[in-house]
Amino acid sequence: MTPRELQALIYDFYHHQGRHELPWRQTRDPYAVVVSEVMLQQTQASRIAPRFVRWIARFPSWEALASAPLSAVLQEWQGLGYNRRALNLQRLAQAVVAAGGLPRDRVSLEALPSVGPYTAGAVRAFAFNEPEVFIETNIRRVFLHHLHLGEEGVTDAQLMPEIAEALDHHNPRDWYYALMDYGAWLKSQVPNPNRRSKHHTVQAKFEGSKRQVRGAALRIVAKRGVVTVPDLADYLGAPAAEQVLEELVREGFLRRSGAVWRAA
């Protein structure tokens, strides 16, 4: 199968089974596009949909998010995992407001806080319908399955020219919607092709990890405004709990006030 033949297959799937109803596909607002992209990192679209709608209602613009208390941002993010993304999203909003708006060109986008090659490409494609070439887990799955069946250790550098060849330059927005929908569907149909990617990693155990304690600390702060070492001591012990809290201070999540820690 050639990349162009693959394009025809994917568009046929999309016309019949595409997830056209997803709320972030009903807007071209760059702010909403960025919010959806951050939320969708390692989280299923069906789970995100109601949370996206709620987030946009609470923080409807760059300005609203930039000026919100961090505790409110963390509270709204609860249950979405990786609280650092919420902090980074607010920092990005503050940078966009300071710059007078979100830039459209890729170099300027990648210069913003926490915007990497994927996010910059996705924003240009989904918000501005620009023909960008980028890769994420669903896209990678499609090309590994159809164009590299049986191969091991395939790199993204090998896939990028094929992604470029398959790209619909006339309507990149719908093309990437279709490609990601097909990749998400493919996950339920075949053993995960992404395991054959050279970039495949297995996530570390969550239970009993520092990540678990970080999440617990920020949940407590979002709920009642402060957190203490005893609140977290059952997870890793008091000394380790205090180390985690101080780590969150250094990263900009919290500030210390005596024996309690508050949202920064």
N, C-alpha and C positions, 0 to 999 in steps of 0.2 A: 504493500500500500504506500502510495506517495503522500506527502503532506497535503497536496491539493485534493486527493481522494479522501483523505481524512477530514478535510474541511467539509466536504459534501455530506459525509456520514454524520458529523456532529451537528450540522445545521438541520438535517432531517430529524435527528433526535430532539433538538431544541424546539422545533416547531410543534412537535407532538407532546413532549414531556418537560419542557422548560419551566423553570420556577419564575414565571413572569410576574407573580403576585408579590414577590418580596418587596417590602416597603421602600428600601433604598434604591430600588430600580424605578421608582415612580418620581424621582427627583433628579435634577442636574446640579443641585446646589453643591459646590465643592466641599463646604463644611460637612454636610450630611454624608457625602461620599467618603471623606476621611474618617468620620466617626464609624461608619459601617466597616471600613477596612480594618481599623484597629480592633473593633469588636470581633470580627470574623477570624482573627488570628487564633488558630487552634480551637475554635468553637463552632459548633454546627449552626448553619443558617436558620433552621427551624427554631432553635432555642433563642437565637439572637433577635428574631423579628419583633416580639413584643417589647423587649428591653430597648431596642433601637427606637421604637416609637415613643416609649416613656422618656428616654434620654433627650430626644429632640424636643419633647414638650417641656422638659425642665430646663434644658440648656439649648435654646433654639438657634444660637448663633455663636460665632467666634467670640464676640464681645461678652455674651452671657457666660460662656464657659470660662473665659479668661479672668473674669471678675468674681467668680463664685468662690466661696470658702472651700479649701481643700477637703475639709471634713464632709461637706455636701457632695463633692465629686466622688470621694471614696464611698460614701453611703450609697450613691446611685449605682456605683460599679459593683457592689457586693454580689457575689455569685457568678461573676464573669471570669474570675481567675486572673492571676498575674496583675496585681494592683499597680505595679510599676507602669503598666500601660495607661492607666487612668492619669497618673501623675504626668507622664510624658505627653499625653493628649492635652492636658491643661497647659503645660509649658509650650507646646506647639501653638495652641490658641493664643497665648500671650505674645509669642513671637510674630504671629500673623497680624494681630491687632497693632503691634508696634510698627510693623512694616507697612501698614495701610491696606493689607489684603493678601490673599494667597497668590503667589506668582504662578505663571502658567508654564514657563520653560523648565526643563528637567534639571538643569544645573542649579537654578535658584531653589527649586523644590528640595533637592538633596542637601542644600545648605541649611535647611531648617532643622530644628531639634527633632531627633528620632525619625527622620524621614530617610529611608534607605532606597536602594534601586527599585525594589518591588513596589513600595508604597508610591514612589514618584511615578512609576510607570502606570500603576493602577489608577491613580488620580487623573493622570492625563488621558487615559483611555475612557474612564467612566464619567468623569466630569466634563471633559472637553472633546471627547471623541477623536483623540489624536492617535495615530497608528504606532503605538509603542510595542516593544518586544520585552516581555518579562516572564518570570516563572514563579510559580508557587506550587503547593503540594498537589492540588487537583490537576493542574496543567502538566506537571511532571508525570503524574500517574498515567495520563492519556498517552503521552508520547512514548513512555517506557513500554506500555502494553502493546501499542500498535506498531511501533517502528523499531523497538529493541527487544522483542520477545525472546526470552531465554538468555539474554546478555546480563552479565554481572558487572558491578562497579562502574556503571554508566555515569558520566559527569554531566553537570548542567551545561558545561561548555560544548559538549557534543549535541545537546538538545537545542540550544539557542538558535542555530541556523535553521533547524527544522521548524521551530516555532515561528521564526521570521518568514519562512517560505509559506507556511499555512495561513498567515495573518490575512484577514480581510481588511485591506487598506481603506475601503470605502465606508465600512461600518465597524470599526474596531470595538466599539462599545458592545454591540450585540454579539460580536464574535467571541469576546472574552466571557460574556454571560453564558453563551452556549457551551464554550469549552469547559468552564468551571462546573456547569450543571452536569455535563457528561462525565467529567472526572469524579464528581460526587456520587453519581449513579454507579459508575464503574467499580467503586469501592465495595459495593454490596454484591457485585457479580463475580469477581475474581479475587484470588489471593493478592494481597497488596503488592502491586508492582514496585512501589517506592522502596521496598526492601532491597531492590536490586540497584538502587542509586548509590553512588559513592558517598553521597551526602546524608544517607539515612542514619539517624541516631535513635536510641531507645531512651525515653524519658526516665529519669531517676525516680526511685520510689518516693511517694509523697508522705506516707504515714511516718511520723517521727522525724521528719526532715526539718531543716531550717526554713524551708519554704512554707511548711505548715504553720510554724510559729509566726512568721512574718504575716501570713494571711490572718491568723487569729488576732494578732495585735491590731491590725488595721480594721478588722471587723468590730473589735471592741471600741476603738476610737470613733469609728463612724456611728456606733450605736449610742455611746454615752459620753463621748468627748474626751475621755482620758483613759490611759491604760497604765498598769503598774507591773512590776516584776512578779509579784505573787499571782497575778492573773495568768501568767504564762509559764510559771515554774513547773507545772505538772507535765509539760511537753518535753523539755530538755534539761530541767534543773535551773535554779535561780541564776547562777553565773552566766550560763549560756543564754538565758532569756534576756539578761541585761545587755549582753553583747549584741543580740539581735536588735534590741531597741536602739542602741547607740548606732548601729549600722543604718537603721531607718532614719535616724537624725542626720547622719552624714549624706544620705541620699536625698534629703529634702522632704521626706514624708512627715516627720515628727520634730518637735522641739521639747527639750527637757525643762521641767519646772520642779525642782526638788526631787521628790520621790515619785513623781508622775510624769507621763509623757503625753503631749497633746498634738493635735494636727498642726503642721507648720503653717 
